[in-house]
Amino acid sequence: MHYLLFYDTAPDYLDRRAEFRSSHLKLAWEYCERGELILGGALEDPVDGAVLLFQGDSPEVVEQFIAEDPYVANGLVTAYRIRPWTTVAGAMASMPVKP
């Protein structure tokens, strides 16, 4: 199953992220190496959030990432939402449906 993690970021996110970016990216790449995080990055125009795509059997992997993320722990993320995403098209679709 795929899960989308939506982050809302603090108004001063761009000013403060440099302090925590290396540890945040280290964590993200660890999840990538385990095959749990597929893609992640900040939204632009405006930079007011981020979206991360995870895969796993349950949202627990996403919840664990949130619990470990220095952006969350240090207030750069003001809110987040986890949404299950039923993917049906593409090479990595969790539930492929072909016509």
C-alpha positions in Angstrom: 0.0 0.0 0.0 1.1 3.6 -0.6 0.8 6.4 1.9 1.2 10.1 1.3 2.5 12.2 4.1 1.6 15.9 3.9 3.5 18.4 6.0 2.5 22.0 6.7 5.5 24.1 7.5 6.1 27.0 9.8 6.2 30.5 8.4 9.9 30.7 9.2 10.7 27.2 7.8 13.1 28.5 5.1 15.0 30.5 7.7 15.3 27.7 10.2 15.7 24.5 8.1 19.4 24.7 7.5 20.1 23.8 11.1 18.1 20.5 10.8 18.3 19.7 7.1 21.2 17.3 7.2 19.7 15.2 10.0 16.3 15.3 8.2 17.8 14.2 4.9 19.8 11.5 6.6 16.6 10.1 8.1 14.8 10.3 4.7 17.6 8.5 2.9 17.6 5.7 5.6 13.9 5.1 4.9 14.7 5.2 1.1 17.4 2.6 1.5 14.9 0.3 3.3 12.4 0.8 0.4 9.9 2.5 2.7 10.2 6.1 1.4 9.8 6.4 -2.4 9.9 10.1 -2.9 9.9 13.2 -0.7 10.4 16.9 -1.1 9.2 20.4 -0.4 6.4 22.1 -2.3 7.2 25.3 -4.1 5.5 28.6 -4.9 4.9 29.0 -2.0 7.2 26.9 0.1 4.6 26.1 2.7 4.7 22.3 2.9 6.1 19.0 1.8 4.8 15.7 0.4 6.4 12.3 1.0 5.4 9.0 -0.6 5.8 5.9 1.5 5.0 2.2 0.9 4.3 -0.4 3.5 1.8 -2.8 5.0 0.4 -0.1 7.3 0.8 3.6 8.1 3.1 2.6 11.0 6.2 3.3 8.9 5.0 6.8 8.2 4.1 7.3 11.9 7.6 6.2 12.9 9.2 8.6 10.4 7.2 11.5 11.9 8.3 10.5 15.4 12.0 10.6 14.3 11.9 13.6 12.0 13.9 16.6 13.4 11.7 19.0 11.4 8.7 17.8 13.4 10.5 17.7 16.8 11.8 21.2 16.3 8.6 22.9 15.2 9.4 23.4 11.5 6.3 21.2 10.7 3.2 22.7 12.2 0.7 20.0 11.1 0.7 16.8 9.1 -1.7 14.3 7.5 -1.2 10.7 6.5 -3.4 9.6 3.6 -3.6 6.1 2.2 -3.3 6.2 -1.6 -4.7 3.5 -3.7 -2.4 3.5 -6.7 -3.7 1.7 -9.8 -1.5 2.8 -12.7 2.3 2.7 -13.2 5.1 0.2 -12.6 4.9 0.6 -8.8 1.1 0.6 -8.5 0.0 -1.2 -5.3 -3.3 -2.4 -6.9 -2.7 -2.4 -10.7 -5.9 -2.1 -12.8 -5.5 -2.4 -16.5 -8.2 -1.8 -19.1 
